[in-house]
Amino acid sequence: TPDYSKAENFYKPLLVGKTFSVDMDVSQAGCGCNINFYMVDMPAASKGKDNDYYCDGQCFDGLGCCAEWDMNEGNSKVQQITNHACTHNYGGIGHSDWQCHKW
């Protein structure tokens, strides 16, 4: 088993100036279902509550906090792409719901 506390044990593609594609069949995922395909900047700085180094942009208590790019989030009715940059620089526009460590 790889040591997941080390960044070099994660595949981190360089996508700048490149094309990335994936095929997903969401035809059976109706309302109330959320299909996700995302990348995160693993590993977290320390082990979380599940004794691993998982992190994402939601930053739930007991889990790591890191940048997250949702390349697909949705179902057969709606799709969205979301960048959770975790910069805490939201331009003073008053959207506390956009903050990474909001919980």
N, C-alpha and C positions, 0 to 999 in steps of 0.2 A: 504494500500500500504506500503510495507517495506521501510525503510529508506536506500536508496542505497548508502549513504555516509559511511555506516558501513560495514567493511569487513565480519563480522559475518553473514550478511544477504545474502551472496553468498555461493553457494555450491562449495567447494574447495576439490575435492577428492585427497587422497594421493595415487599416482600411482606408486611410487617406488617399484620395485619388483613384480608388478601386471601386469595383462593383461587387455587391453582395446580393445574392438571391437565395430564396428558399421557397419551396412549395408547401402550402398548408391547406388541408381540406377542413374548413370550418362549417361546412354545409349542415352538419348535424348538431352544431352547437347553437342552440337558440337563446332566447332571452333568459337571463339569470345565469348564464354560463360565460366564463371569462377565460379564453384561451390566450396564453402568453408565450412569447418568444423574446427573450431579453438577454443582454450581456451586462455583467457587473465586473467591477475592478477588484477581483479577488487577489489575495486573501484579506480578511479583516486584520486589524492590528493585534487582536487577541482572541482567544477562544470564546465562543458564545455559550449560551445556556445549553445548547445541544452538543457541546464539546467539540465543535468544529470551527472553521474560520469563515463561514458564510457571511456575506454582507450584501446589502442592497440599499437603494435610495429611500426606502421607507423608514429605516433605522428604528425598528421596534426594540423595546427594552430587551436586553439579553442577546441581541444579535448585533452584528457589525454594521457600520455605516460606511457606504462608499458610493461612488458614482454608478448610475444605472441607466441603461439605454433600452427602453422597451421598443423593439422593432415591430412588434405586433401585439396588440392588446385588444381583444374584442371577441365577437362571435359572428353568426351569419347575418346579423342585423346592423352591426356597427363595427368600425375599425378605427384605431388611433395609434399614433406613434408618439412616444413621450420620452423626453430627455430629463432625467433627474440628476442634475449636475452637482448638487451638494455644495454650492459655492456660498450659500447664505447671503448672496448679493442679489436681492430681488428688486432693486431700483426704488425702494420706498413706496411701492404701489399698494401695500397693505394686504397682500395675500399670504397670511400665515399658513394657509393650507398648502402652499407650495414648498414650505421649508422641509428639509430632509429629516431632521430629528424633531418631528412635530408631536410625537407621542410622549 
